[in-house]
Amino acid sequence: MNKNAHIKNRIDRTGKLRTETTRRDPGAFNAAVSTNKRNNSTKMYVDLPDGSYIELNGHEARTLYRLLDEHYNETNKQFCW
């Protein structure tokens, strides 16, 4: 699934650095992280297939990252490729 998907970085129209998923299969979720360089704030957005979404601030997104990193380290699976 999602073998044609990519993750790309860009500067959005408001000047924020944005990292986002692209070219994902229909029915898959999409995610993006946006950082405002002026005030160093970050937000993460996850758009779910049913039209709902999850919005996390930088602290919450970092907690999610740390949770996944710890889990994959414990299972001896590679988290970052």
mmCIF file of the N, C-alpha and C atoms, coordinates in Angstrom:
data_MODEL
# 
_entry.id   MODEL 
# 
loop_
_atom_site.group_PDB 
_atom_site.id 
_atom_site.type_symbol 
_atom_site.label_atom_id 
_atom_site.label_alt_id 
_atom_site.label_comp_id 
_atom_site.label_asym_id 
_atom_site.label_entity_id 
_atom_site.label_seq_id 
_atom_site.pdbx_PDB_ins_code 
_atom_site.Cartn_x 
_atom_site.Cartn_y 
_atom_site.Cartn_z 
_atom_site.occupancy 
_atom_site.B_iso_or_equiv 
_atom_site.pdbx_formal_charge 
_atom_site.auth_seq_id 
_atom_site.auth_comp_id 
_atom_site.auth_asym_id 
_atom_site.auth_atom_id 
_atom_site.pdbx_PDB_model_num 
ATOM 1   N N  . MET A 1 1  ? 0.843   -1.189 0.000  1.00 0.00 ? 1  MET A N  1 
ATOM 2   C CA . MET A 1 1  ? 0.000   0.000  0.000  1.00 0.00 ? 1  MET A CA 1 
ATOM 3   C C  . MET A 1 1  ? 0.883   1.246  0.000  1.00 0.00 ? 1  MET A C  1 
ATOM 4   N N  . ASN A 1 2  ? 0.468   2.242  -0.689 1.00 0.00 ? 2  ASN A N  1 
ATOM 5   C CA . ASN A 1 2  ? 1.143   3.547  -0.726 1.00 0.00 ? 2  ASN A CA 1 
ATOM 6   C C  . ASN A 1 2  ? 2.566   3.478  -1.258 1.00 0.00 ? 2  ASN A C  1 
ATOM 7   N N  . LYS A 1 3  ? 2.820   2.574  -2.212 1.00 0.00 ? 3  LYS A N  1 
ATOM 8   C CA . LYS A 1 3  ? 4.181   2.451  -2.718 1.00 0.00 ? 3  LYS A CA 1 
ATOM 9   C C  . LYS A 1 3  ? 4.610   3.651  -3.561 1.00 0.00 ? 3  LYS A C  1 
ATOM 10  N N  . ASN A 1 4  ? 3.661   4.492  -3.990 1.00 0.00 ? 4  ASN A N  1 
ATOM 11  C CA . ASN A 1 4  ? 4.000   5.697  -4.744 1.00 0.00 ? 4  ASN A CA 1 
ATOM 12  C C  . ASN A 1 4  ? 4.015   6.948  -3.863 1.00 0.00 ? 4  ASN A C  1 
ATOM 13  N N  . ALA A 1 5  ? 3.787   6.765  -2.563 1.00 0.00 ? 5  ALA A N  1 
ATOM 14  C CA . ALA A 1 5  ? 3.725   7.900  -1.638 1.00 0.00 ? 5  ALA A CA 1 
ATOM 15  C C  . ALA A 1 5  ? 5.108   8.507  -1.425 1.00 0.00 ? 5  ALA A C  1 
ATOM 16  N N  . HIS A 1 6  ? 5.105   9.781  -1.119 1.00 0.00 ? 6  HIS A N  1 
ATOM 17  C CA . HIS A 1 6  ? 6.337   10.518 -0.843 1.00 0.00 ? 6  HIS A CA 1 
ATOM 18  C C  . HIS A 1 6  ? 6.128   11.429 0.355  1.00 0.00 ? 6  HIS A C  1 
ATOM 19  N N  . ILE A 1 7  ? 7.224   11.864 0.916  1.00 0.00 ? 7  ILE A N  1 
ATOM 20  C CA . ILE A 1 7  ? 7.219   12.919 1.927  1.00 0.00 ? 7  ILE A CA 1 
ATOM 21  C C  . ILE A 1 7  ? 8.058   14.048 1.359  1.00 0.00 ? 7  ILE A C  1 
ATOM 22  N N  . LYS A 1 8  ? 7.500   15.249 1.378  1.00 0.00 ? 8  LYS A N  1 
ATOM 23  C CA . LYS A 1 8  ? 8.235   16.382 0.802  1.00 0.00 ? 8  LYS A CA 1 
ATOM 24  C C  . LYS A 1 8  ? 8.231   17.562 1.759  1.00 0.00 ? 8  LYS A C  1 
ATOM 25  N N  . ASN A 1 9  ? 9.221   18.411 1.592  1.00 0.00 ? 9  ASN A N  1 
ATOM 26  C CA . ASN A 1 9  ? 9.351   19.658 2.348  1.00 0.00 ? 9  ASN A CA 1 
ATOM 27  C C  . ASN A 1 9  ? 9.107   20.815 1.399  1.00 0.00 ? 9  ASN A C  1 
ATOM 28  N N  . ARG A 1 10 ? 8.481   21.864 1.925  1.00 0.00 ? 10 ARG A N  1 
ATOM 29  C CA . ARG A 1 10 ? 8.283   23.071 1.128  1.00 0.00 ? 10 ARG A CA 1 
ATOM 30  C C  . ARG A 1 10 ? 8.028   24.240 2.067  1.00 0.00 ? 10 ARG A C  1 
ATOM 31  N N  . ILE A 1 11 ? 8.121   25.421 1.525  1.00 0.00 ? 11 ILE A N  1 
ATOM 32  C CA . ILE A 1 11 ? 7.714   26.631 2.241  1.00 0.00 ? 11 ILE A CA 1 
ATOM 33  C C  . ILE A 1 11 ? 6.308   26.961 1.756  1.00 0.00 ? 11 ILE A C  1 
ATOM 34  N N  . ASP A 1 12 ? 5.348   27.040 2.672  1.00 0.00 ? 12 ASP A N  1 
ATOM 35  C CA . ASP A 1 12 ? 3.968   27.311 2.248  1.00 0.00 ? 12 ASP A CA 1 
ATOM 36  C C  . ASP A 1 12 ? 3.758   28.795 1.966  1.00 0.00 ? 12 ASP A C  1 
ATOM 37  N N  . ARG A 1 13 ? 2.541   29.161 1.567  1.00 0.00 ? 13 ARG A N  1 
ATOM 38  C CA . ARG A 1 13 ? 2.251   30.540 1.153  1.00 0.00 ? 13 ARG A CA 1 
ATOM 39  C C  . ARG A 1 13 ? 2.379   31.551 2.284  1.00 0.00 ? 13 ARG A C  1 
ATOM 40  N N  . THR A 1 14 ? 2.394   31.059 3.552  1.00 0.00 ? 14 THR A N  1 
ATOM 41  C CA . THR A 1 14 ? 2.553   31.977 4.685  1.00 0.00 ? 14 THR A CA 1 
ATOM 42  C C  . THR A 1 14 ? 3.995   32.019 5.179  1.00 0.00 ? 14 THR A C  1 
ATOM 43  N N  . GLY A 1 15 ? 4.908   31.316 4.493  1.00 0.00 ? 15 GLY A N  1 
ATOM 44  C CA . GLY A 1 15 ? 6.310   31.333 4.851  1.00 0.00 ? 15 GLY A CA 1 
ATOM 45  C C  . GLY A 1 15 ? 6.727   30.273 5.854  1.00 0.00 ? 15 GLY A C  1 
ATOM 46  N N  . LYS A 1 16 ? 5.817   29.359 6.203  1.00 0.00 ? 16 LYS A N  1 
ATOM 47  C CA . LYS A 1 16 ? 6.133   28.308 7.160  1.00 0.00 ? 16 LYS A CA 1 
ATOM 48  C C  . LYS A 1 16 ? 6.762   27.115 6.448  1.00 0.00 ? 16 LYS A C  1 
ATOM 49  N N  . LEU A 1 17 ? 7.699   26.462 7.129  1.00 0.00 ? 17 LEU A N  1 
ATOM 50  C CA . LEU A 1 17 ? 8.264   25.216 6.633  1.00 0.00 ? 17 LEU A CA 1 
ATOM 51  C C  . LEU A 1 17 ? 7.222   24.123 6.840  1.00 0.00 ? 17 LEU A C  1 
ATOM 52  N N  . ARG A 1 18 ? 6.918   23.384 5.784  1.00 0.00 ? 18 ARG A N  1 
ATOM 53  C CA . ARG A 1 18 ? 5.893   22.338 5.852  1.00 0.00 ? 18 ARG A CA 1 
ATOM 54  C C  . ARG A 1 18 ? 6.461   21.039 5.300  1.00 0.00 ? 18 ARG A C  1 
ATOM 55  N N  . THR A 1 19 ? 6.320   19.973 6.063  1.00 0.00 ? 19 THR A N  1 
ATOM 56  C CA . THR A 1 19 ? 6.694   18.632 5.638  1.00 0.00 ? 19 THR A CA 1 
ATOM 57  C C  . THR A 1 19 ? 5.401   17.838 5.585  1.00 0.00 ? 19 THR A C  1 
ATOM 58  N N  . GLU A 1 20 ? 5.151   17.190 4.424  1.00 0.00 ? 20 GLU A N  1 
ATOM 59  C CA . GLU A 1 20 ? 3.836   16.559 4.251  1.00 0.00 ? 20 GLU A CA 1 
ATOM 60  C C  . GLU A 1 20 ? 3.921   15.295 3.413  1.00 0.00 ? 20 GLU A C  1 
ATOM 61  N N  . THR A 1 21 ? 2.925   14.444 3.604  1.00 0.00 ? 21 THR A N  1 
ATOM 62  C CA . THR A 1 21 ? 2.800   13.263 2.770  1.00 0.00 ? 21 THR A CA 1 
ATOM 63  C C  . THR A 1 21 ? 2.115   13.650 1.466  1.00 0.00 ? 21 THR A C  1 
ATOM 64  N N  . THR A 1 22 ? 2.490   12.980 0.392  1.00 0.00 ? 22 THR A N  1 
ATOM 65  C CA . THR A 1 22 ? 1.866   13.224 -0.911 1.00 0.00 ? 22 THR A CA 1 
ATOM 66  C C  . THR A 1 22 ? 1.681   11.897 -1.636 1.00 0.00 ? 22 THR A C  1 
ATOM 67  N N  . ARG A 1 23 ? 0.799   11.898 -2.608 1.00 0.00 ? 23 ARG A N  1 
ATOM 68  C CA . ARG A 1 23 ? 0.561   10.764 -3.499 1.00 0.00 ? 23 ARG A CA 1 
ATOM 69  C C  . ARG A 1 23 ? 0.214   9.472  -2.755 1.00 0.00 ? 23 ARG A C  1 
ATOM 70  N N  . ARG A 1 24 ? -0.533  9.617  -1.661 1.00 0.00 ? 24 ARG A N  1 
ATOM 71  C CA . ARG A 1 24 ? -0.959  8.427  -0.924 1.00 0.00 ? 24 ARG A CA 1 
ATOM 72  C C  . ARG A 1 24 ? -2.198  7.832  -1.577 1.00 0.00 ? 24 ARG A C  1 
ATOM 73  N N  . ASP A 1 25 ? -2.392  6.551  -1.369 1.00 0.00 ? 25 ASP A N  1 
ATOM 74  C CA . ASP A 1 25 ? -3.521  5.848  -1.968 1.00 0.00 ? 25 ASP A CA 1 
ATOM 75  C C  . ASP A 1 25 ? -4.845  6.389  -1.433 1.00 0.00 ? 25 ASP A C  1 
ATOM 76  N N  . PRO A 1 26 ? -5.907  6.294  -2.234 1.00 0.00 ? 26 PRO A N  1 
ATOM 77  C CA . PRO A 1 26 ? -7.234  6.671  -1.740 1.00 0.00 ? 26 PRO A CA 1 
ATOM 78  C C  . PRO A 1 26 ? -7.579  5.855  -0.490 1.00 0.00 ? 26 PRO A C  1 
ATOM 79  N N  . GLY A 1 27 ? -8.137  6.514  0.490  1.00 0.00 ? 27 GLY A N  1 
ATOM 80  C CA . GLY A 1 27 ? -8.499  5.835  1.731  1.00 0.00 ? 27 GLY A CA 1 
ATOM 81  C C  . GLY A 1 27 ? -7.402  5.833  2.778  1.00 0.00 ? 27 GLY A C  1 
ATOM 82  N N  . ALA A 1 28 ? -6.221  6.325  2.438  1.00 0.00 ? 28 ALA A N  1 
ATOM 83  C CA . ALA A 1 28 ? -5.119  6.410  3.403  1.00 0.00 ? 28 ALA A CA 1 
ATOM 84  C C  . ALA A 1 28 ? -5.159  7.780  4.079  1.00 0.00 ? 28 ALA A C  1 
ATOM 85  N N  . PHE A 1 29 ? -4.598  7.854  5.266  1.00 0.00 ? 29 PHE A N  1 
ATOM 86  C CA . PHE A 1 29 ? -4.525  9.156  5.924  1.00 0.00 ? 29 PHE A CA 1 
ATOM 87  C C  . PHE A 1 29 ? -3.395  9.977  5.319  1.00 0.00 ? 29 PHE A C  1 
ATOM 88  N N  . ASN A 1 30 ? -3.465  11.290 5.484  1.00 0.00 ? 30 ASN A N  1 
ATOM 89  C CA . ASN A 1 30 ? -2.390  12.206 5.107  1.00 0.00 ? 30 ASN A CA 1 
ATOM 90  C C  . ASN A 1 30 ? -1.953  12.949 6.354  1.00 0.00 ? 30 ASN A C  1 
ATOM 91  N N  . ALA A 1 31 ? -0.682  13.322 6.399  1.00 0.00 ? 31 ALA A N  1 
ATOM 92  C CA . ALA A 1 31 ? -0.158  14.027 7.561  1.00 0.00 ? 31 ALA A CA 1 
ATOM 93  C C  . ALA A 1 31 ? 0.775   15.144 7.120  1.00 0.00 ? 31 ALA A C  1 
ATOM 94  N N  . ALA A 1 32 ? 0.866   16.170 7.957  1.00 0.00 ? 32 ALA A N  1 
ATOM 95  C CA . ALA A 1 32 ? 1.760   17.290 7.688  1.00 0.00 ? 32 ALA A CA 1 
ATOM 96  C C  . ALA A 1 32 ? 2.233   17.873 9.012  1.00 0.00 ? 32 ALA A C  1 
ATOM 97  N N  . VAL A 1 33 ? 3.438   18.417 8.981  1.00 0.00 ? 33 VAL A N  1 
ATOM 98  C CA . VAL A 1 33 ? 4.000   19.149 10.117 1.00 0.00 ? 33 VAL A CA 1 
ATOM 99  C C  . VAL A 1 33 ? 4.403   20.516 9.596  1.00 0.00 ? 33 VAL A C  1 
ATOM 100 N N  . SER A 1 34 ? 4.039   21.556 10.330 1.00 0.00 ? 34 SER A N  1 
ATOM 101 C CA . SER A 1 34 ? 4.298   22.926 9.907  1.00 0.00 ? 34 SER A CA 1 
ATOM 102 C C  . SER A 1 34 ? 4.981   23.680 11.041 1.00 0.00 ? 34 SER A C  1 
ATOM 103 N N  . THR A 1 35 ? 6.083   24.375 10.710 1.00 0.00 ? 35 THR A N  1 
ATOM 104 C CA . THR A 1 35 ? 6.801   25.175 11.703 1.00 0.00 ? 35 THR A CA 1 
ATOM 105 C C  . THR A 1 35 ? 6.870   26.621 11.264 1.00 0.00 ? 35 THR A C  1 
ATOM 106 N N  . ASN A 1 36 ? 6.446   27.499 12.150 1.00 0.00 ? 36 ASN A N  1 
ATOM 107 C CA . ASN A 1 36 ? 6.525   28.933 11.941 1.00 0.00 ? 36 ASN A CA 1 
ATOM 108 C C  . ASN A 1 36 ? 7.902   29.379 12.441 1.00 0.00 ? 36 ASN A C  1 
ATOM 109 N N  . LYS A 1 37 ? 8.777   29.766 11.521 1.00 0.00 ? 37 LYS A N  1 
ATOM 110 C CA . LYS A 1 37 ? 10.146  30.146 11.894 1.00 0.00 ? 37 LYS A CA 1 
ATOM 111 C C  . LYS A 1 37 ? 10.191  31.439 12.708 1.00 0.00 ? 37 LYS A C  1 
ATOM 112 N N  . ARG A 1 38 ? 9.166   32.285 12.574 1.00 0.00 ? 38 ARG A N  1 
ATOM 113 C CA . ARG A 1 38 ? 9.169   33.552 13.316 1.00 0.00 ? 38 ARG A CA 1 
ATOM 114 C C  . ARG A 1 38 ? 9.048   33.337 14.817 1.00 0.00 ? 38 ARG A C  1 
ATOM 115 N N  . ASN A 1 39 ? 8.176   32.398 15.228 1.00 0.00 ? 39 ASN A N  1 
ATOM 116 C CA . ASN A 1 39 ? 8.001   32.178 16.661 1.00 0.00 ? 39 ASN A CA 1 
ATOM 117 C C  . ASN A 1 39 ? 8.383   30.755 17.092 1.00 0.00 ? 39 ASN A C  1 
ATOM 118 N N  . ASN A 1 40 ? 8.941   29.968 16.168 1.00 0.00 ? 40 ASN A N  1 
ATOM 119 C CA . ASN A 1 40 ? 9.437   28.622 16.428 1.00 0.00 ? 40 ASN A CA 1 
ATOM 120 C C  . ASN A 1 40 ? 8.353   27.687 16.951 1.00 0.00 ? 40 ASN A C  1 
ATOM 121 N N  . SER A 1 41 ? 7.094   27.894 16.520 1.00 0.00 ? 41 SER A N  1 
ATOM 122 C CA . SER A 1 41 ? 6.013   27.007 16.940 1.00 0.00 ? 41 SER A CA 1 
ATOM 123 C C  . SER A 1 41 ? 5.746   25.975 15.851 1.00 0.00 ? 41 SER A C  1 
ATOM 124 N N  . THR A 1 42 ? 5.361   24.786 16.275 1.00 0.00 ? 42 THR A N  1 
ATOM 125 C CA . THR A 1 42 ? 5.116   23.687 15.352 1.00 0.00 ? 42 THR A CA 1 
ATOM 126 C C  . THR A 1 42 ? 3.734   23.111 15.596 1.00 0.00 ? 42 THR A C  1 
ATOM 127 N N  . LYS A 1 43 ? 3.077   22.672 14.515 1.00 0.00 ? 43 LYS A N  1 
ATOM 128 C CA . LYS A 1 43 ? 1.803   21.967 14.594 1.00 0.00 ? 43 LYS A CA 1 
ATOM 129 C C  . LYS A 1 43 ? 1.869   20.772 13.674 1.00 0.00 ? 43 LYS A C  1 
ATOM 130 N N  . MET A 1 44 ? 1.208   19.700 14.078 1.00 0.00 ? 44 MET A N  1 
ATOM 131 C CA . MET A 1 44 ? 1.102   18.505 13.253 1.00 0.00 ? 44 MET A CA 1 
ATOM 132 C C  . MET A 1 44 ? -0.367  18.267 12.954 1.00 0.00 ? 44 MET A C  1 
ATOM 133 N N  . TYR A 1 45 ? -0.651  17.919 11.706 1.00 0.00 ? 45 TYR A N  1 
ATOM 134 C CA . TYR A 1 45 ? -2.014  17.667 11.260 1.00 0.00 ? 45 TYR A CA 1 
ATOM 135 C C  . TYR A 1 45 ? -2.092  16.268 10.659 1.00 0.00 ? 45 TYR A C  1 
ATOM 136 N N  . VAL A 1 46 ? -3.105  15.509 11.049 1.00 0.00 ? 46 VAL A N  1 
ATOM 137 C CA . VAL A 1 46 ? -3.356  14.201 10.465 1.00 0.00 ? 46 VAL A CA 1 
ATOM 138 C C  . VAL A 1 46 ? -4.785  14.222 9.940  1.00 0.00 ? 46 VAL A C  1 
ATOM 139 N N  . ASP A 1 47 ? -4.932  14.113 8.617  1.00 0.00 ? 47 ASP A N  1 
ATOM 140 C CA . ASP A 1 47 ? -6.247  14.078 7.981  1.00 0.00 ? 47 ASP A CA 1 
ATOM 141 C C  . ASP A 1 47 ? -6.647  12.625 7.786  1.00 0.00 ? 47 ASP A C  1 
ATOM 142 N N  . LEU A 1 48 ? -7.751  12.220 8.413  1.00 0.00 ? 48 LEU A N  1 
ATOM 143 C CA . LEU A 1 48 ? -8.195  10.840 8.372  1.00 0.00 ? 48 LEU A CA 1 
ATOM 144 C C  . LEU A 1 48 ? -9.136  10.607 7.185  1.00 0.00 ? 48 LEU A C  1 
ATOM 145 N N  . PRO A 1 49 ? -9.222  9.369  6.709  1.00 0.00 ? 49 PRO A N  1 
ATOM 146 C CA . PRO A 1 49 ? -10.039 9.077  5.526  1.00 0.00 ? 49 PRO A CA 1 
ATOM 147 C C  . PRO A 1 49 ? -11.524 9.430  5.681  1.00 0.00 ? 49 PRO A C  1 
ATOM 148 N N  . ASP A 1 50 ? -12.033 9.446  6.912  1.00 0.00 ? 50 ASP A N  1 
ATOM 149 C CA . ASP A 1 50 ? -13.458 9.753  7.108  1.00 0.00 ? 50 ASP A CA 1 
ATOM 150 C C  . ASP A 1 50 ? -13.741 11.256 7.119  1.00 0.00 ? 50 ASP A C  1 
ATOM 151 N N  . GLY A 1 51 ? -12.728 12.073 6.876  1.00 0.00 ? 51 GLY A N  1 
ATOM 152 C CA . GLY A 1 51 ? -12.904 13.522 6.847  1.00 0.00 ? 51 GLY A CA 1 
ATOM 153 C C  . GLY A 1 51 ? -12.574 14.211 8.156  1.00 0.00 ? 51 GLY A C  1 
ATOM 154 N N  . SER A 1 52 ? -12.405 13.457 9.211  1.00 0.00 ? 52 SER A N  1 
ATOM 155 C CA . SER A 1 52 ? -12.016 14.059 10.484 1.00 0.00 ? 52 SER A CA 1 
ATOM 156 C C  . SER A 1 52 ? -10.503 14.282 10.481 1.00 0.00 ? 52 SER A C  1 
ATOM 157 N N  . TYR A 1 53 ? -10.025 14.990 11.491 1.00 0.00 ? 53 TYR A N  1 
ATOM 158 C CA . TYR A 1 53 ? -8.592  15.278 11.554 1.00 0.00 ? 53 TYR A CA 1 
ATOM 159 C C  . TYR A 1 53 ? -8.137  15.353 13.002 1.00 0.00 ? 53 TYR A C  1 
ATOM 160 N N  . ILE A 1 54 ? -6.835  15.238 13.166 1.00 0.00 ? 54 ILE A N  1 
ATOM 161 C CA . ILE A 1 54 ? -6.190  15.388 14.461 1.00 0.00 ? 54 ILE A CA 1 
ATOM 162 C C  . ILE A 1 54 ? -5.176  16.519 14.318 1.00 0.00 ? 54 ILE A C  1 
ATOM 163 N N  . GLU A 1 55 ? -5.185  17.431 15.256 1.00 0.00 ? 55 GLU A N  1 
ATOM 164 C CA . GLU A 1 55 ? -4.215  18.530 15.267 1.00 0.00 ? 55 GLU A CA 1 
ATOM 165 C C  . GLU A 1 55 ? -3.442  18.473 16.577 1.00 0.00 ? 55 GLU A C  1 
ATOM 166 N N  . LEU A 1 56 ? -2.123  18.395 16.481 1.00 0.00 ? 56 LEU A N  1 
ATOM 167 C CA . LEU A 1 56 ? -1.268  18.344 17.653 1.00 0.00 ? 56 LEU A CA 1 
ATOM 168 C C  . LEU A 1 56 ? -0.329  19.541 17.664 1.00 0.00 ? 56 LEU A C  1 
ATOM 169 N N  . ASN A 1 57 ? -0.053  20.081 18.846 1.00 0.00 ? 57 ASN A N  1 
ATOM 170 C CA . ASN A 1 57 ? 0.966   21.119 18.921 1.00 0.00 ? 57 ASN A CA 1 
ATOM 171 C C  . ASN A 1 57 ? 2.332   20.436 18.933 1.00 0.00 ? 57 ASN A C  1 
ATOM 172 N N  . GLY A 1 58 ? 3.386   21.206 18.929 1.00 0.00 ? 58 GLY A N  1 
ATOM 173 C CA . GLY A 1 58 ? 4.729   20.656 18.849 1.00 0.00 ? 58 GLY A CA 1 
ATOM 174 C C  . GLY A 1 58 ? 5.080   19.733 20.000 1.00 0.00 ? 58 GLY A C  1 
ATOM 175 N N  . HIS A 1 59 ? 4.642   20.073 21.207 1.00 0.00 ? 59 HIS A N  1 
ATOM 176 C CA . HIS A 1 59 ? 4.924   19.231 22.373 1.00 0.00 ? 59 HIS A CA 1 
ATOM 177 C C  . HIS A 1 59 ? 4.215   17.881 22.243 1.00 0.00 ? 59 HIS A C  1 
ATOM 178 N N  . GLU A 1 60 ? 2.962   17.911 21.801 1.00 0.00 ? 60 GLU A N  1 
ATOM 179 C CA . GLU A 1 60 ? 2.207   16.669 21.631 1.00 0.00 ? 60 GLU A CA 1 
ATOM 180 C C  . GLU A 1 60 ? 2.803   15.811 20.512 1.00 0.00 ? 60 GLU A C  1 
ATOM 181 N N  . ALA A 1 61 ? 3.198   16.446 19.407 1.00 0.00 ? 61 ALA A N  1 
ATOM 182 C CA . ALA A 1 61 ? 3.800   15.711 18.297 1.00 0.00 ? 61 ALA A CA 1 
ATOM 183 C C  . ALA A 1 61 ? 5.122   15.084 18.729 1.00 0.00 ? 61 ALA A C  1 
ATOM 184 N N  . ARG A 1 62 ? 5.907   15.806 19.508 1.00 0.00 ? 62 ARG A N  1 
ATOM 185 C CA . ARG A 1 62 ? 7.180   15.266 19.997 1.00 0.00 ? 62 ARG A CA 1 
ATOM 186 C C  . ARG A 1 62 ? 6.940   14.067 20.916 1.00 0.00 ? 62 ARG A C  1 
ATOM 187 N N  . THR A 1 63 ? 5.895   14.125 21.743 1.00 0.00 ? 63 THR A N  1 
ATOM 188 C CA . THR A 1 63 ? 5.552   12.992 22.603 1.00 0.00 ? 63 THR A CA 1 
ATOM 189 C C  . THR A 1 63 ? 5.197   11.773 21.763 1.00 0.00 ? 63 THR A C  1 
ATOM 190 N N  . LEU A 1 64 ? 4.442   11.979 20.700 1.00 0.00 ? 64 LEU A N  1 
ATOM 191 C CA . LEU A 1 64 ? 4.092   10.882 19.800 1.00 0.00 ? 64 LEU A CA 1 
ATOM 192 C C  . LEU A 1 64 ? 5.350   10.303 19.152 1.00 0.00 ? 64 LEU A C  1 
ATOM 193 N N  . TYR A 1 65 ? 6.242   11.152 18.697 1.00 0.00 ? 65 TYR A N  1 
ATOM 194 C CA . TYR A 1 65 ? 7.509   10.694 18.123 1.00 0.00 ? 65 TYR A CA 1 
ATOM 195 C C  . TYR A 1 65 ? 8.301   9.874  19.134 1.00 0.00 ? 65 TYR A C  1 
ATOM 196 N N  . ARG A 1 66 ? 8.412   10.370 20.365 1.00 0.00 ? 66 ARG A N  1 
ATOM 197 C CA . ARG A 1 66 ? 9.171   9.665  21.394 1.00 0.00 ? 66 ARG A CA 1 
ATOM 198 C C  . ARG A 1 66 ? 8.537   8.322  21.732 1.00 0.00 ? 66 ARG A C  1 
ATOM 199 N N  . LEU A 1 67 ? 7.213   8.264  21.750 1.00 0.00 ? 67 LEU A N  1 
ATOM 200 C CA . LEU A 1 67 ? 6.507   7.014  21.999 1.00 0.00 ? 67 LEU A CA 1 
ATOM 201 C C  . LEU A 1 67 ? 6.828   5.984  20.916 1.00 0.00 ? 67 LEU A C  1 
ATOM 202 N N  . LEU A 1 68 ? 6.734   6.389  19.650 1.00 0.00 ? 68 LEU A N  1 
ATOM 203 C CA . LEU A 1 68 ? 7.047   5.479  18.546 1.00 0.00 ? 68 LEU A CA 1 
ATOM 204 C C  . LEU A 1 68 ? 8.513   5.063  18.562 1.00 0.00 ? 68 LEU A C  1 
ATOM 205 N N  . ASP A 1 69 ? 9.405   5.996  18.813 1.00 0.00 ? 69 ASP A N  1 
ATOM 206 C CA . ASP A 1 69 ? 10.830  5.695  18.863 1.00 0.00 ? 69 ASP A CA 1 
ATOM 207 C C  . ASP A 1 69 ? 11.127  4.678  19.959 1.00 0.00 ? 69 ASP A C  1 
ATOM 208 N N  . GLU A 1 70 ? 10.577  4.887  21.133 1.00 0.00 ? 70 GLU A N  1 
ATOM 209 C CA . GLU A 1 70 ? 10.790  3.964  22.253 1.00 0.00 ? 70 GLU A CA 1 
ATOM 210 C C  . GLU A 1 70 ? 10.231  2.581  21.918 1.00 0.00 ? 70 GLU A C  1 
ATOM 211 N N  . HIS A 1 71 ? 9.043   2.547  21.344 1.00 0.00 ? 71 HIS A N  1 
ATOM 212 C CA . HIS A 1 71 ? 8.431   1.264  20.989 1.00 0.00 ? 71 HIS A CA 1 
ATOM 213 C C  . HIS A 1 71 ? 9.282   0.500  19.977 1.00 0.00 ? 71 HIS A C  1 
ATOM 214 N N  . TYR A 1 72 ? 9.690   1.166  18.911 1.00 0.00 ? 72 TYR A N  1 
ATOM 215 C CA . TYR A 1 72 ? 10.480  0.488  17.891 1.00 0.00 ? 72 TYR A CA 1 
ATOM 216 C C  . TYR A 1 72 ? 11.858  0.100  18.403 1.00 0.00 ? 72 TYR A C  1 
ATOM 217 N N  . ASN A 1 73 ? 12.434  0.882  19.288 1.00 0.00 ? 73 ASN A N  1 
ATOM 218 C CA . ASN A 1 73 ? 13.702  0.480  19.901 1.00 0.00 ? 73 ASN A CA 1 
ATOM 219 C C  . ASN A 1 73 ? 13.536  -0.786 20.736 1.00 0.00 ? 73 ASN A C  1 
ATOM 220 N N  . GLU A 1 74 ? 12.436  -0.880 21.448 1.00 0.00 ? 74 GLU A N  1 
ATOM 221 C CA . GLU A 1 74 ? 12.180  -2.051 22.291 1.00 0.00 ? 74 GLU A CA 1 
ATOM 222 C C  . GLU A 1 74 ? 11.932  -3.308 21.452 1.00 0.00 ? 74 GLU A C  1 
ATOM 223 N N  . THR A 1 75 ? 11.356  -3.156 20.276 1.00 0.00 ? 75 THR A N  1 
ATOM 224 C CA . THR A 1 75 ? 11.074  -4.312 19.423 1.00 0.00 ? 75 THR A CA 1 
ATOM 225 C C  . THR A 1 75 ? 12.239  -4.637 18.498 1.00 0.00 ? 75 THR A C  1 
ATOM 226 N N  . ASN A 1 76 ? 13.304  -3.846 18.586 1.00 0.00 ? 76 ASN A N  1 
ATOM 227 C CA . ASN A 1 76 ? 14.477  -4.000 17.720 1.00 0.00 ? 76 ASN A CA 1 
ATOM 228 C C  . ASN A 1 76 ? 14.133  -3.819 16.244 1.00 0.00 ? 76 ASN A C  1 
ATOM 229 N N  . LYS A 1 77 ? 13.064  -3.100 15.980 1.00 0.00 ? 77 LYS A N  1 
ATOM 230 C CA . LYS A 1 77 ? 12.735  -2.752 14.607 1.00 0.00 ? 77 LYS A CA 1 
ATOM 231 C C  . LYS A 1 77 ? 13.247  -1.350 14.339 1.00 0.00 ? 77 LYS A C  1 
ATOM 232 N N  . GLN A 1 78 ? 13.625  -1.127 13.106 1.00 0.00 ? 78 GLN A N  1 
ATOM 233 C CA . GLN A 1 78 ? 14.148  0.187  12.735 1.00 0.00 ? 78 GLN A CA 1 
ATOM 234 C C  . GLN A 1 78 ? 12.992  1.167  12.584 1.00 0.00 ? 78 GLN A C  1 
ATOM 235 N N  . PHE A 1 79 ? 13.049  2.286  13.286 1.00 0.00 ? 79 PHE A N  1 
ATOM 236 C CA . PHE A 1 79 ? 12.003  3.304  13.212 1.00 0.00 ? 79 PHE A CA 1 
ATOM 237 C C  . PHE A 1 79 ? 12.312  4.315  12.120 1.00 0.00 ? 79 PHE A C  1 
ATOM 238 N N  . CYS A 1 80 ? 13.524  4.829  12.090 1.00 0.00 ? 80 CYS A N  1 
ATOM 239 C CA . CYS A 1 80 ? 13.902  5.826  11.085 1.00 0.00 ? 80 CYS A CA 1 
ATOM 240 C C  . CYS A 1 80 ? 14.681  5.134  9.988  1.00 0.00 ? 80 CYS A C  1 
ATOM 241 N N  . TRP A 1 81 ? 14.229  5.301  8.751  1.00 0.00 ? 81 TRP A N  1 
ATOM 242 C CA . TRP A 1 81 ? 14.866  4.601  7.633  1.00 0.00 ? 81 TRP A CA 1 
ATOM 243 C C  . TRP A 1 81 ? 15.978  5.400  7.065  1.00 0.00 ? 81 TRP A C  1 
# 
